[in-house]
């Protein structure tokens, strides 16, 4: 839950990835935003989305989702940078050898069918070298209006100089309209919704209205509980040795 900016695209010239990195780092440094280079080798197998479907249920406000995944071998080099705006998620700008914007999340293993209490589901067999490939990046900006404006400015600059086909989906519509009043309204609306879900009594009332009963204890989840730190596979520490790319 929150306000998100989604973005995807391709470098106009993959050979200028270092120029892109230094340009973006300079912009981030002007605002005092930390940034760091990404230069990794991804080798193994990658799951990638092939279909996505959301279906309404008979309960108001509740939906079910289905995600179809494909699996392919991968041996790629990912280069770019991460930028940390104040109060938001990390802005990731990384590309594969062909210049396509992409990033990989290391998985604990291979997905396999598994029996659950509800029937057949998916489990994970621990095995190194499996990733989830993302071709659409995102950054959550909830409550950070100034940072949201600056992130849009940064992406606009990247589109002008390096990624002419950059596509951006901004939950507030600010990327398309530049309407700051609408931007403020959307952030305020989301802050109100999040505030409701931090109040156990309000959550209990919403669940009762949706026909969900019998829940007696509701504990708000802290930001720290939702923080996920990815453990990098060992081979990324010396990724370029076998590929002669260091």
C-alpha positions as CSV (number, residue, x, y, z in Angstrom):
1,X,0.0,0.0,0.0
2,X,1.4,3.4,-0.9
3,X,2.2,5.8,-3.7
4,X,4.5,4.4,-6.3
5,X,6.3,5.5,-9.4
6,X,6.9,2.7,-11.9
7,X,9.3,3.1,-14.7
8,X,10.9,1.0,-17.6
9,X,13.0,1.6,-20.7
10,X,16.2,1.1,-22.6
11,X,19.4,3.0,-22.9
12,X,19.6,4.7,-26.3
13,X,23.3,3.7,-26.4
14,X,24.3,0.8,-24.1
15,X,27.9,1.8,-24.6
16,X,27.2,5.0,-22.6
17,X,26.2,3.3,-19.4
18,X,29.2,4.7,-17.5
19,X,28.3,8.2,-18.8
20,X,24.8,7.6,-17.5
21,X,26.0,6.5,-14.1
22,X,28.3,9.5,-13.6
23,X,25.6,11.9,-14.9
24,X,23.0,10.5,-12.4
25,X,25.4,10.4,-9.5
26,X,26.2,14.1,-10.2
27,X,22.5,15.0,-10.1
28,X,22.0,13.0,-6.9
29,X,25.0,14.6,-5.3
30,X,23.7,18.1,-6.0
31,X,20.7,17.3,-3.8
32,X,22.8,15.5,-1.1
33,X,21.3,12.1,-2.0
34,X,23.5,9.0,-1.4
35,X,24.2,7.0,-4.6
36,X,26.3,3.9,-5.4
37,X,27.4,2.1,-8.5
38,X,26.0,-1.4,-9.3
39,X,28.2,-3.7,-11.3
40,X,27.2,-7.4,-10.9
41,X,27.2,-10.7,-12.8
42,X,23.9,-12.6,-12.7
43,X,24.4,-16.3,-13.5
44,X,21.9,-19.1,-13.1
45,X,18.2,-19.2,-13.8
46,X,15.6,-16.4,-13.7
47,X,11.9,-16.4,-13.3
48,X,10.1,-13.7,-15.2
49,X,6.4,-12.8,-15.4
50,X,4.4,-13.9,-18.4
51,X,0.8,-13.1,-17.3
52,X,-1.0,-11.3,-14.6
53,X,-4.7,-11.4,-13.7
54,X,-6.6,-9.7,-10.9
55,X,-10.2,-10.9,-10.1
56,X,-12.8,-9.3,-7.9
57,X,-14.3,-11.4,-5.1
58,X,-17.7,-11.3,-3.4
59,X,-16.2,-9.3,-0.6
60,X,-16.1,-5.6,-1.2
61,X,-12.5,-4.3,-1.5
62,X,-11.0,-7.8,-1.7
63,X,-9.4,-9.2,-4.9
64,X,-7.4,-12.3,-5.8
65,X,-4.4,-12.2,-8.1
66,X,-2.8,-14.8,-10.4
67,X,0.8,-14.4,-11.7
68,X,2.2,-16.7,-14.4
69,X,6.0,-17.1,-14.4
70,X,8.4,-18.4,-17.0
71,X,11.9,-19.7,-16.3
72,X,15.1,-19.1,-18.4
73,X,18.8,-19.5,-18.1
74,X,20.6,-16.2,-17.4
75,X,24.3,-15.1,-17.6
76,X,24.3,-11.4,-17.8
77,X,26.1,-8.3,-16.5
78,X,24.0,-5.7,-14.7
79,X,25.4,-2.1,-14.5
80,X,23.9,1.1,-13.3
81,X,23.4,2.8,-9.9
82,X,21.1,3.0,-6.9
83,X,20.0,6.4,-5.5
84,X,18.5,6.9,-2.0
85,X,16.1,9.9,-1.9
86,X,15.2,11.0,1.7
87,X,12.3,9.0,3.2
88,X,11.5,6.8,0.1
89,X,12.5,3.4,-1.2
90,X,15.8,3.2,-3.2
91,X,15.6,4.4,-6.8
92,X,17.2,1.6,-8.9
93,X,18.5,2.4,-12.4
94,X,20.3,-0.7,-13.7
95,X,20.6,-2.2,-17.2
96,X,21.7,-5.5,-18.7
97,X,24.4,-5.9,-21.4
98,X,21.8,-4.9,-24.1
99,X,20.9,-1.7,-22.3
100,X,17.5,-2.9,-21.1
101,X,16.5,-1.6,-17.7
102,X,16.4,-4.7,-15.4
103,X,17.2,-5.8,-11.9
104,X,17.2,-9.2,-10.3
105,X,16.1,-10.4,-6.8
106,X,18.0,-13.4,-5.5
107,X,15.6,-16.2,-4.5
108,X,16.4,-18.9,-1.9
109,X,15.8,-21.6,-4.5
110,X,13.7,-23.2,-7.2
111,X,9.9,-23.0,-7.2
112,X,8.2,-26.4,-7.0
113,X,4.5,-27.6,-6.6
114,X,3.7,-28.3,-3.0
115,X,0.7,-29.5,-1.0
116,X,-0.9,-27.0,1.3
117,X,-4.0,-26.9,3.5
118,X,-5.9,-25.3,0.6
119,X,-4.6,-27.8,-2.1
120,X,-1.7,-27.6,-4.4
121,X,0.4,-24.5,-4.1
122,X,4.0,-23.5,-4.6
123,X,7.0,-24.2,-2.4
124,X,10.7,-23.5,-2.7
125,X,13.4,-26.1,-2.9
126,X,16.6,-24.5,-1.6
127,X,19.1,-24.3,-4.4
128,X,21.6,-21.5,-5.4
129,X,21.4,-19.5,-8.6
130,X,17.7,-18.6,-8.9
131,X,16.4,-15.1,-9.4
132,X,13.3,-13.1,-10.0
133,X,13.8,-10.8,-13.0
134,X,12.1,-7.4,-13.0
135,X,11.9,-5.3,-16.2
136,X,9.6,-2.7,-14.5
137,X,11.3,-0.8,-11.7
138,X,9.5,1.1,-8.9
139,X,10.0,3.4,-6.0
140,X,7.5,4.1,-3.3
141,X,7.3,7.7,-2.2
142,X,4.4,7.8,0.2
143,X,4.4,11.0,2.2
144,X,7.5,12.4,0.6
145,X,6.2,15.1,-1.7
146,X,9.4,17.0,-2.3
147,X,11.3,13.8,-3.0
148,X,8.5,12.7,-5.3
149,X,8.9,15.9,-7.4
150,X,12.7,15.5,-7.5
151,X,12.5,11.8,-8.6
152,X,10.2,12.8,-11.4
153,X,12.7,15.5,-12.4
154,X,15.5,13.0,-12.3
155,X,13.6,10.5,-14.5
156,X,12.7,13.3,-16.9
157,X,16.4,14.2,-17.1
158,X,17.3,10.5,-17.8
159,X,14.6,10.4,-20.5
160,X,16.0,13.6,-22.2
161,X,19.6,12.5,-22.3
162,X,19.8,8.7,-22.2
163,X,16.5,6.8,-22.2
164,X,14.2,8.3,-24.8
165,X,11.7,5.5,-24.6
166,X,11.4,5.7,-20.8
167,X,7.8,4.9,-19.7
168,X,6.7,6.2,-16.3
169,X,3.5,5.3,-14.4
170,X,3.0,7.7,-11.5
171,X,0.2,6.9,-9.1
172,X,-0.4,10.6,-8.5
173,X,-0.4,11.6,-12.2
174,X,2.3,14.1,-11.6
175,X,4.6,12.7,-14.3
176,X,2.0,13.5,-16.9
177,X,0.3,16.6,-15.6
178,X,2.9,18.4,-13.4
179,X,-0.1,19.3,-11.1
180,X,1.5,19.8,-7.7
181,X,-1.9,20.4,-6.0
182,X,-3.1,17.0,-7.2
183,X,0.2,15.5,-6.0
184,X,-0.3,16.9,-2.5
185,X,-3.9,15.6,-2.5
186,X,-2.9,12.1,-3.4
187,X,-0.2,12.0,-0.8
188,X,-2.6,13.3,1.8
189,X,-5.3,10.7,0.9
190,X,-2.8,7.9,1.1
191,X,-1.5,9.1,4.5
192,X,-5.1,9.1,5.8
193,X,-5.6,5.5,4.6
194,X,-2.4,4.3,6.1
195,X,-3.3,6.1,9.4
196,X,-6.6,4.1,9.5
197,X,-4.8,0.8,9.1
198,X,-2.4,1.7,11.9
199,X,-5.4,1.9,14.3
200,X,-6.4,-1.6,15.5
201,X,-10.0,-0.5,16.3
202,X,-10.4,1.0,12.8
203,X,-9.1,-2.2,11.2
204,X,-11.4,-4.3,13.3
205,X,-14.4,-2.2,12.1
206,X,-13.3,-2.5,8.5
207,X,-13.0,-6.3,8.8
208,X,-16.4,-6.5,10.4
209,X,-17.9,-4.4,7.6
210,X,-16.4,-6.8,5.1
211,X,-17.9,-9.8,6.9
212,X,-14.7,-11.0,8.5
213,X,-15.3,-11.9,12.2
214,X,-13.5,-13.7,15.0
215,X,-10.2,-11.8,14.9
216,X,-9.6,-10.6,18.5
217,X,-6.0,-9.4,18.3
218,X,-4.7,-6.9,15.7
219,X,-1.1,-5.7,16.0
220,X,0.0,-2.8,13.7
221,X,3.1,-3.8,11.6
222,X,6.1,-1.5,12.0
223,X,8.1,-0.2,9.1
224,X,11.1,-2.2,10.3
225,X,9.0,-5.4,10.1
226,X,8.4,-4.8,6.4
227,X,12.1,-4.1,5.6
228,X,13.7,-6.8,3.5
229,X,17.4,-7.0,3.0
230,X,18.5,-9.1,0.1
231,X,21.4,-11.5,0.6
232,X,23.7,-11.3,-2.4
233,X,24.9,-14.7,-3.8
234,X,28.6,-15.4,-3.2
235,X,29.5,-15.4,-7.0
236,X,28.5,-11.8,-7.4
237,X,31.5,-10.8,-5.2
238,X,33.9,-11.8,-8.0
239,X,31.4,-11.9,-10.8
240,X,33.7,-10.9,-13.7
241,X,36.5,-13.3,-13.3
242,X,35.1,-16.2,-15.3
243,X,33.6,-13.8,-17.9
244,X,36.8,-11.8,-18.2
245,X,34.8,-8.6,-17.6
246,X,36.5,-7.1,-14.6
